[in-house]
Amino acid sequence: MNSSETNDFLAISRGEAAVLMGGAWQENSWFRHLSKLVKKGFYEGDNESQLQLHRILNSIYRVLTVVPDPGAETLEGTPYIESIRSTIEKGFIDWLNDTCVLNGIVVPGETSFANWLWQFVETHPAATHQAYFEFLANRATIEDLRFYLVQESAIDASTDDFLASLQIGAPGEAKMEIARNYWDEMGEGDPNFLHSTLFSDALGAFSISNMEAENALTLEALICGNLQQMVGLRRNLFHIGVGYFGATEQLVPKRFEALKRGWERVGLNPSAAKYHMLHIEVDGGHSEGWYQNVVAPLSKRSEQVRREITTGALYRLVTSHIYLDKLLRDFPSQN
């Protein structure tokens, strides 16, 4: 598998995949190339290699989360796709741990943990990043807002599926809180307020197609999107997923308030911003519920749980900060 083939490596049959996995599969050319990409991308800092890896990982997550046409053959469940997925995820997690350094952060005991984590998120630089509170609110053009929505599609288009995945195996109280968040994503049963549909409407207001959004994602946007998919789908990352989403919910209302100011400033149709307006209204309450009904009860289980929840929050904060730095450099009006 040469570098030009990494974007369509899934375009093989299950039979071909079985042949590739036969014998000493680690010696196959596709695996050797993948191993080189992982080394260069996640351990040697080569952004082009990392971009290829995240595109591959994003393609795998689509196989795992998108319903295929009836009778269509996919690679879901094959050793081929699982070996590639686990190899990339291992490198991704190592990169996250090197980038989001938890060492030196004193995680408190169960009594004060939830309040401490709230303050930890609230005072992180990502919580007041100028991409939202200065640029989008006060200076962004319509073209800048369009570019922003394309990049945001890496996360916002799949929050409902993330929550559905995260709740698998969750303890009762946490499962109920996840369900409340999921029900809101479902528009509380009203298809006109289904959040994924509302986000699609926002993209449609700018004539952004799904294909354009997929092809235009930056490395930093893919990192954020793949992080959400990974911590939602992997049961061993459940507590990291809890911290990740707690930080996400906490950041959203103030960020979208800033976005709302920019949206109104350039005279865009308010109806296309329903997705973002709803999240301003509901996510503040959800954030409080998440800390009270998910973070606090789980934090009583062990110090390791508290550290993993903190790690998830830190993953979200640091990758979000990196992503927003990239947005500021790439907004069309800045170039």
C-alpha positions in Angstrom: 0.0 0.0 0.0 1.8 3.1 -1.2 1.0 6.6 0.0 -1.3 7.3 -2.9 -3.5 4.3 -1.9 -4.0 5.1 1.7 -7.3 7.1 1.0 -9.0 4.2 -0.8 -7.5 1.2 1.1 -11.0 0.1 2.1 -12.0 -0.5 -1.5 -11.2 -4.2 -1.3 -13.4 -7.2 -0.8 -13.7 -9.3 2.4 -12.0 -12.1 0.5 -9.0 -10.0 -0.5 -8.8 -8.7 3.1 -8.7 -12.4 4.3 -5.8 -13.1 1.9 -3.9 -10.0 3.1 -4.3 -11.3 6.7 -3.2 -14.8 6.0 0.2 -16.0 7.3 2.6 -13.5 8.7 0.4 -10.6 8.1 2.7 -8.2 9.8 5.1 -8.7 6.9 2.6 -7.7 4.2 3.5 -4.5 2.3 0.3 -2.7 3.5 1.1 -3.3 7.1 4.7 -2.3 6.7 3.6 0.9 5.0 1.1 1.6 7.8 3.7 1.0 10.5 6.0 3.5 8.8 3.2 6.1 8.6 2.4 5.6 12.3 6.0 6.1 13.2 6.4 9.2 11.1 3.0 10.7 12.0 2.6 10.0 15.7 6.2 9.6 16.9 8.2 11.8 14.6 5.8 14.7 14.1 5.2 14.5 10.4 1.9 16.2 9.8 1.4 14.8 6.3 1.7 11.2 7.6 -0.6 12.0 10.5 -3.2 13.5 8.1 -3.2 10.3 6.1 -3.6 8.2 9.2 -6.5 10.3 10.4 -8.2 10.0 7.1 -7.8 6.3 7.2 -9.2 6.2 10.8 -12.1 8.4 9.8 -12.9 6.1 7.0 -12.9 3.1 9.3 -15.2 4.9 11.7 -17.6 5.5 8.8 -17.6 1.7 8.1 -18.5 1.1 11.8 -21.2 3.8 12.1 -22.9 4.3 8.7 -25.6 1.8 7.7 -24.6 0.3 4.3 -27.0 -0.4 1.5 -28.9 -3.7 1.9 -26.7 -6.6 0.7 -23.6 -4.4 0.4 -20.3 -6.0 1.4 -18.3 -4.1 4.0 -15.1 -4.8 5.9 -16.8 -4.4 9.3 -15.7 -7.1 11.7 -12.8 -8.3 9.6 -9.3 -8.9 11.2 -8.0 -6.6 8.4 -9.9 -3.5 9.4 -9.5 -4.2 13.2 -5.7 -4.6 12.9 -5.4 -1.3 11.0 -7.8 0.4 13.5 -6.0 -0.8 16.6 -2.6 0.1 15.1 -3.6 3.7 14.3 -5.5 4.1 17.6 -2.5 3.0 19.6 -0.3 5.6 17.9 -3.0 8.2 18.3 -3.4 7.6 22.0 0.4 7.8 22.5 0.4 11.1 20.6 -2.5 12.4 22.8 -0.6 11.4 26.0 2.6 13.2 24.8 0.6 16.3 23.7 -1.8 16.4 26.6 0.5 16.0 29.6 -1.3 15.0 32.8 1.9 14.8 34.8 2.0 17.5 37.5 -1.8 17.9 37.6 -2.9 17.0 41.2 -6.3 15.3 40.8 -8.3 15.6 44.1 -10.3 13.0 46.0 -13.9 12.1 45.3 -15.5 14.8 47.6 -14.2 17.8 45.6 -13.4 16.2 42.3 -16.5 17.3 40.3 -16.2 21.0 41.4 -12.4 20.9 40.8 -12.9 19.5 37.2 -15.4 22.2 36.4 -12.9 24.8 37.4 -10.1 23.0 35.6 -12.1 23.2 32.3 -13.3 26.8 33.0 -9.8 28.2 33.5 -8.1 26.4 30.6 -7.0 28.7 27.7 -9.3 26.7 25.3 -12.3 28.0 27.3 -11.7 31.6 26.2 -10.0 31.1 22.9 -9.9 34.2 20.7 -11.1 32.2 17.7 -14.5 32.4 19.2 -14.6 35.4 21.5 -12.7 37.8 19.4 -12.5 36.7 15.8 -15.9 34.9 15.1 -17.8 37.3 17.3 -16.3 40.5 16.0 -14.4 40.1 12.7 -15.3 37.0 10.8 -16.8 37.4 7.3 -19.5 35.2 5.8 -16.7 33.2 4.1 -15.0 32.7 7.4 -18.2 31.4 9.0 -18.6 29.0 6.1 -15.1 27.7 6.6 -15.8 27.3 10.3 -18.9 25.2 9.7 -17.1 22.9 7.3 -14.5 22.2 10.0 -17.1 21.8 12.8 -18.8 19.0 10.8 -16.1 16.7 12.1 -17.7 16.7 15.5 -21.2 18.3 15.4 -22.6 16.0 12.8 -22.2 12.9 14.9 -22.9 13.9 18.6 -26.0 11.7 18.7 -24.1 8.6 17.6 -21.4 9.4 20.1 -23.8 9.5 23.0 -25.5 6.3 21.7 -22.2 4.5 21.7 -21.0 6.0 25.0 -24.0 4.7 27.0 -23.3 1.0 26.1 -22.4 -0.7 29.4 -22.7 2.6 31.4 -23.9 2.3 35.1 -27.5 3.2 35.7 -27.3 6.8 36.9 -24.7 7.7 34.2 -26.8 5.9 31.5 -29.9 8.0 32.5 -28.0 11.3 32.1 -26.5 10.2 28.8 -30.1 9.3 27.7 -31.3 12.8 28.6 -28.6 14.3 26.5 -29.4 11.9 23.7 -33.1 12.7 23.8 -32.3 16.4 23.3 -30.1 15.4 20.4 -33.2 13.7 19.0 -35.2 16.9 19.3 -37.2 15.5 22.2 -39.0 13.3 19.6 -39.7 16.2 17.2 -38.0 15.4 13.8 -38.0 19.1 13.0 -35.6 19.6 15.9 -33.3 16.6 15.4 -29.9 18.2 16.0 -28.1 16.3 13.3 -30.7 17.6 10.8 -30.5 21.1 12.1 -26.7 21.0 11.7 -27.2 19.7 8.1 -29.6 22.7 7.6 -26.8 25.1 8.7 -24.4 23.5 6.2 -27.1 23.7 3.6 -27.5 27.4 4.2 -24.0 27.8 2.9 -24.4 25.2 0.1 -21.9 22.9 1.8 -22.2 19.3 0.6 -21.2 16.3 2.7 -18.5 15.5 0.1 -17.1 19.0 0.4 -17.0 18.8 4.2 -15.3 15.4 4.2 -12.6 16.5 1.7 -11.9 19.9 3.2 -11.3 18.8 6.8 -7.9 19.9 8.2 -5.7 17.5 10.2 -6.7 19.4 13.4 -10.5 18.9 12.7 -10.0 15.2 11.9 -8.1 14.8 15.2 -11.1 16.3 17.1 -13.6 14.2 15.2 -11.6 11.0 15.5 -11.1 11.5 19.2 -14.8 11.7 19.8 -15.4 8.6 17.8 -12.7 6.7 19.5 -13.7 7.4 23.1 -17.3 6.7 22.2 -16.7 3.4 20.5 -14.1 1.9 22.8 -15.4 0.5 26.1 -12.0 0.6 27.7 -12.0 4.4 27.1 -15.4 5.0 28.7 -14.2 7.1 31.6 -12.0 9.1 29.2 -15.2 9.7 27.1 -17.0 10.9 30.2 -14.4 13.6 30.8 -14.2 14.4 27.2 -17.9 15.1 26.9 -18.1 16.9 30.2 -15.6 19.4 28.9 -17.4 19.6 25.5 -20.7 20.4 27.1 -19.2 23.0 29.4 -17.5 24.9 26.5 -20.4 25.0 24.1 -22.8 27.6 25.4 -20.3 30.5 25.7 -18.7 29.6 22.4 -22.0 29.5 20.6 -23.0 32.8 22.2 -19.9 34.3 20.6 -20.8 32.6 17.3 -24.3 34.0 17.5 -22.9 37.6 17.7 -20.9 37.0 14.6 -23.8 35.4 12.8 -26.0 38.4 13.6 -23.3 40.9 12.8 -23.0 39.7 9.2 -26.7 39.5 8.7 -27.1 35.8 8.2 -30.6 34.2 8.4 -31.3 33.3 12.0 -33.2 30.2 11.0 -30.0 28.5 9.7 -28.5 28.9 13.2 -31.2 26.9 15.0 -28.6 24.2 15.8 -26.3 26.6 17.6 -29.1 28.5 19.3 -30.6 25.3 20.8 -27.2 24.4 22.2 -26.9 27.7 23.9 -30.2 27.1 25.6 -29.8 23.5 26.7 -26.1 22.7 27.1 -25.7 24.8 30.2 -28.3 22.6 32.0 -26.8 19.5 30.5 -23.4 20.4 31.7 -24.5 20.7 35.3 -26.4 17.4 35.0 -23.3 15.7 33.6 -21.1 16.8 36.5 -23.8 15.9 39.1 -25.1 12.6 37.7 -22.1 11.2 35.7 -18.8 12.7 36.9 -19.6 12.9 40.6 -20.9 9.3 41.1 -18.2 7.8 38.9 -15.5 9.7 40.7 -16.3 7.8 43.9 -15.2 4.5 42.3 -11.4 5.0 42.4 -8.5 7.3 41.9 -7.9 5.7 38.5 -11.4 6.6 37.4 -10.8 10.2 38.4 -7.5 10.3 36.5 -9.1 8.9 33.4 -12.0 11.4 33.5 -9.5 14.2 33.9 -7.5 12.8 31.0 -10.6 12.9 28.8 -11.3 16.5 29.7 -7.6 17.4 29.0 -7.7 15.5 25.6 -10.7 17.7 24.6 -9.3 21.0 25.9 -5.8 20.6 24.3 -7.0 19.2 20.9 -9.7 22.0 20.8 -7.0 24.6 21.5 -4.8 23.2 18.7 -7.8 23.1 16.4 -8.8 26.7 17.1 -5.2 27.9 16.6 -5.3 26.3 13.2 -8.7 27.9 12.4 -7.3 31.4 13.2 -4.4 30.8 10.8 -6.7 29.4 8.0 -9.7 31.6 8.0 -10.1 32.9 4.4 -10.0 36.6 5.4 -6.7 36.0 7.1 -5.0 34.8 4.0 
